[in-house]
Structures are given as C-alpha cells and as structure tokens.
C-alpha cells in the first residue's frame, strides 16, 4: 500500500512539519511493533501552483491513500482536489487532517462524498492506527498499546488522547534535503497556557514539552547542518522561564560567526528583567521575537480573555527595542470586541511609536473551535463564510471602516514593514498629529492613484512617495530622506525618476577635480579598504555607504558617514 501525505503551503520557503511528523512517526511505530504499513511518502506544493498541476502530480504518485493537511489558506484548493480525485478514482481513500477540519466542517466547502475520514487534533497516533488497521492489526503488543491511545470514532471523524510524552515522537530533520533554502520550523512544546478568544490554541489545555536535553541536542544538529533560520512554533516560548533561560544560554554560547537566526513567539507580560538581560546581550541578529499585543484597550483585552498589564508589556518591548540587537515583530488585531475605529486609532498610534522592526496589522478571523464563536451574537459579528473567515462588521466597526483599515494595512506593509523607508517616515511623521493620521492619508493617496491592493515594485513605491511629498512645504527635505532610504536599501544605480534631480551631481569641468579631491578625502576618512564603500550624492551631501553586507537586524546597508559639499 502507498500513502501520500500532501501539504499545500502558502509559499515555497514555508514547509509543513506536520506531514513530516506523521510520516516519521508512522514509520517509527511500524518498526517498533513490526507492522507493515507500506510506503508513506510526503509531497509539498504551494497555493501559487495551478490546481491542475497539483492534481496531476498527485495522480502520478498512484497512491491508495491521499492525506491532506488542511488550513485556512488551502481549503478551497483541497476541496477541489478532493472532488476531482474522487470523481476520477472512486476507490481512492482521501483522509483529511489539520486545524481547518479538526473542529468541524459545517458550512465549509468540503462535499461529504469527497473524503473518507477526518483525523481530528493531533494526528500521529490516529494516522498510524488507521494505517495499521488498513494493513492488518498486528500482534498483541501493538493492540495493548493502541488501547492506551484512546482512539475514538464518530462517523467519519477519528481522534485520540493528547500525546503526553512528546519524546516518543521522532526528530523530523535527519534528512535536510526537503528543507534546502526553506524556513525550518521546530516544535519544542505543544499547547498554550493562555485562552485568548480568537486563537485555536485556547481549545487545548496546558503545555507539554520535549525534554530540554533533546531540544538542545536537536537545535545543535540543525545549526551544525547550516540552517539559516530556525522558527520555533511554540505558542509562548517564555511560559517556563527557567527553560527559556537554558535555551538562550545555549544560543549565547554558539560561535560568534554562527549564521543561524532563531525566531521565538513570546509573551511580553511574562518577561523578567533577567530574561531580558540575557536577550539583549546576544549577538546582533541572533534572535528575533514575535510579540502579540492585539489591542491597547483594556476592556477589549479582557473581553478576549487577556489580562496582562499593558504598562509592563510596553516597558519590556521598549527595553528590547532600545538594545538594538533583536529584530522585533509586534501585532494588532482589528475587529476585536469593544474597539471602535476611534479606539483602534489609539492602539495603532501606541504600537507604531514603539518603532519595532515589524508592525503587523491583522484582522479578526472566526476560527472553528476558537472561543470567539461564543461572542458572535453578543457583539453583533458578521464574518465572511469563505476562508480566511475575516470580519465584515460588528457592533463597533462598520464595513467602510474595515475597508479603510485594510487600505492602511496595505501601505503599512509597503512602507513600514519593508524596512526601506525609516528615514523618510521619521521626517513625514512630523507633518501629522499622529502616525495613524499619516498612514490614513497615504492610504487615501494610494487609493486615488489605483495603487491599493495591486503589485508594486520597490522603485515604483519610492517614485509614488516622492510625488506624494510634493504637497508639503518640506518636500525637498522629505525627498532627501527618501533618497537616503533608497541608497541604504539597494546598491542599484537606477534611481526613481522623481529622485534623480537630487541624486545626481551636475558638475562642470572646473569643479570636477575639486569633487574628486573631496571624494578621495572622504574615502580615506572612512578607512575601510576591505569593505565595499560607495559614494552617493544627495543634493548638497556626499554619502559614504557600506555595501559589503546587510545589517542582520534591519536588513539595510550601513550609512557610514556623509560630507557637506
């Protein structure tokens, strides 16, 4: 028998650790109990591939069982594939698992006759039990073990008890070939200590962890294999401080030239001064942190089951930011209970002023199984019936206000989160009463120009912002800041049309020699012969920029110095 575990990811650089865990676990259990489960193969695709391509690639595998890992972003594609595969090969077994089907399929796109069963929740035990049953029950030792797993069935749905001993699950990265040039996701724990209304993790109770010794050993193995980024999928890395300290201490002892970056999701409210001290002494760019703020309106946070002290959260984020060695991501969720458009402005301004490297503006989604389902009627929520099930309106936000926030999200991604406009935005902020007002006006400008929700190259965005700046009395100063941003973002000599006048030095023959002397003097002053220093013109200034390598935290090149002409 051949079983094909199929993942359809959002991007090529992403991987799906779930299907690899199912594969490796099934083969390990089969060996342990001497059971025959046939061939278990993994195939990964992306939502950017055509459905026809994915369909024929699956067909070519000639598997008896095709199992799909189902998420919000791939449900529509999986639904079509299931229907087409069943129509073409009625005897094909189609198994589904993943968060998008674990808590029910009512009202979703999956036709009842397009799949054979659903593996609910954690899949390693259920998947192997189904394979073993299909291939033959096996000897008594396996039957005894199976009885402790709590395998249950109701109709087409199968589930098991949570796996208490995560140490029984195999390491999935022995063979790194499937993960070349991709983000490596590592699972050191499962579960979350919190119960946020909008999150599926609230449906699980408690946190289960891999033994610390194993975690450090496997992380070391990934570092030794040259993995550039390891993203821990743990919901709250610092929920157990002693354990977090030990992992950070191990990271601190890595060689200074280690190229691996570690990504953690943390709860800022739980941070201690000692843990922050450890983080801010790590090498520059060694870790990046993702911190969910969601709202700065306390009644909203309480309605969502969050009770942190905001003053403590903000103080901790500011301290981490000021250290300068950590790439920080923070986020808000628009559409939470009790937060009107005006109140959300305050949340936005507070978080923007933290000046973290990434500021993600997300929109509330109604996830099946999340506690938010119990709040829909109370707060007048209306959500889309199609993935990703985003908010359309509630008692506090009108549809047109959500549209305006969507436009702001678009320009926030292009300008702030690209990291390529920091000088410019710092100058532009001075022209507005608040960051939200600034982003709101830029969003309106982009909308009028037909640039919202459309693809734009970086050069086009610089061009548009240079033109946008013409409306201000300080247009020249703003455009100078924009040109500096362009220079530290790219070594390209091709300037946007609107910046050429201030980025090119017009010289007659008499001043050319003096210019050469100034340039030689500036390069001598920089004194970095082993570096790729390039001089750039910015109106009345001569800039020296180091294009040797990008900063590991900001992703920008270094502006070494400048000289007034």
Residue, then its C-alpha position, 0 to 999 in steps of 0.5 A: x500500500x502507498x500513502x501520500x501525505x500532501x501539504x499545500x503551503x502558502x509559499x515555497x520557503x514555508x514547509x509543513x512539519x506536520x506531514x513530516x511528523x506523521x510520516x516519521x512517526x508512522x514509520x517509527x511505530x511500524x518498526x517498533x511493533x513490526x507492522x507493515x504499513x507500506x510506503x508513506x511518502x510526503x509531497x509539498x506544493x504551494x497555493x501559487x501552483x495551478x490546481x491542475x498541476x497539483x492534481x496531476x502530480x498527485x495522480x502520478x504518485x498512484x497512491x491508495x491513500x491521499x492525506x491532506x493537511x488542511x488550513x485556512x489558506x488551502x481549503x478551497x484548493x483541497x476541496x477541489x482536489x478532493x472532488x476531482x480525485x474522487x470523481x476520477x478514482x472512486x476507490x481512492x481513500x482521501x483522509x483529511x487532517x489539520x486545524x481547518x477540519x479538526x473542529x468541524x466542517x459545517x458550512x465549509x466547502x468540503x462535499x461529504x462524498x469527497x473524503x473518507x475520514x477526518x483525523x481530528x487534533x493531533x494526528x500521529x497516533x490516529x494516522x498510524x492506527x488507521x494505517x495499521x488497521x488498513x494493513x492488518x492489526x498486528x500482534x498483541x503488543x501493538x493492540x495493548x498499546x493502541x488501547x492506551x491511545x484512546x482512539x475514538x470514532x464518530x462517523x467519519x471523524x477519528x481522534x485520540x488522547x493528547x500525546x503526553x510524552x512528546x519524546x516518543x515522537x521522532x526528530x523530523x530533520x535527519x534528512x535536510x534535503x526537503x528543507x534546502x533554502x526553506x524556513x525550518x520550523x521546530x516544535x519544542x512544546x505543544x499547547x498554550x497556557x493562555x485562552x485568548x478568544x480568537x486563537x485555536x490554541x485556547x481549545x487545548x489545555x496546558x503545555x507539554x514539552x520535549x525534554x530540554x536535553x533533546x531540544x538542545x541536542x536537536x537545535x545543535x544538529x540543525x545549526x551544525x547542518x547550516x540552517x539559516x533560520x530556525x522558527x520555533x512554533x511554540x505558542x509562548x516560548x517564555x511560559x517556563x522561564x527557567x527553560x527559556x533561560x537554558x535555551x538562550x544560554x545555549x544560543x549565547x554560547x554558539x560561535x560568534x560567526x554562527x549564521x543561524x537566526x532563531x525566531x521565538x513567539x513570546x509573551x511580553x507580560x511574562x518577561x523578567x528583567x533577567x530574561x531580558x538581560x540575557x536577550x539583549x546581550x546576544x549577538x546582533x541578529x541572533x534572535x528575533x521575537x514575535x510579540x502579540x499585543x492585539x489591542x491597547x484597550x483594556x476592556x477589549x483585552x479582557x473581553x478576549x480573555x487577556x489580562x496582562x498589564x499593558x504598562x509592563x508589556x510596553x516597558x519590556x518591548x521598549x527595553x528590547x527595542x532600545x538594545x538594538x540587537x533583536x529584530x522585533x515583530x509586534x501585532x494588532x488585531x482589528x475587529x476585536x470586541x469593544x474597539x471602535x475605529x476611534x479606539x483602534x486609532x489609539x492602539x495603532x498610534x501606541x504600537x507604531x511609536x514603539x518603532x519595532x522592526x515589524x508592525x503587523x496589522x491583522x484582522x479578526x478571523x472566526x476560527x472553528x473551535x476558537x472561543x470567539x464563536x461564543x461572542x458572535x451574537x453578543x457583539x453583533x459579528x458578521x464574518x465572511x463564510x469563505x476562508x480566511x473567515x475575516x470580519x465584515x462588521x460588528x457592533x463597533x466597526x462598520x464595513x467602510x471602516x474595515x475597508x479603510x483599515x485594510x487600505x492602511x494595512x496595505x501601505x503599512x506593509x509597503x512602507x513600514x514593514x519593508x524596512x526601506x523607508x525609516x528615514x523618510x517616515x521619521x521626517x513625514x511623521x512630523x507633518x501629522x498629529x499622529x502616525x495613524x493620521x499619516x498612514x490614513x492619508x497615504x492610504x487615501x493617496x494610494x487609493x486615488x492613484x489605483x495603487x491599493x491592493x495591486x503589485x508594486x515594485x520597490x522603485x515604483x513605491x519610492x517614485x509614488x512617495x516622492x510625488x506624494x511629498x510634493x504637497x508639503x512645504x518640506x518636500x525637498x527635505x522629505x525627498x532627501x530622506x527618501x533618497x537616503x532610504x533608497x541608497x541604504x536599501x539597494x546598491x542599484x544605480x537606477x534611481x526613481x525618476x522623481x529622485x534623480x534631480x537630487x541624486x545626481x551631481x551636475x558638475x562642470x569641468x572646473x569643479x570636477x577635480x575639486x569633487x574628486x579631491x573631496x571624494x578621495x578625502x572622504x574615502x580615506x576618512x572612512x578607512x575601510x579598504x576591505x569593505x565595499x564603500x560607495x559614494x552617493x550624492x544627495x543634493x548638497x551631501x556626499x554619502x559614504x555607504x557600506x555595501x559589503x553586507x546587510x545589517x542582520x537586524x534591519x536588513x539595510x546597508x550601513x550609512x557610514x558617514x556623509x560630507x557637506x559639499 
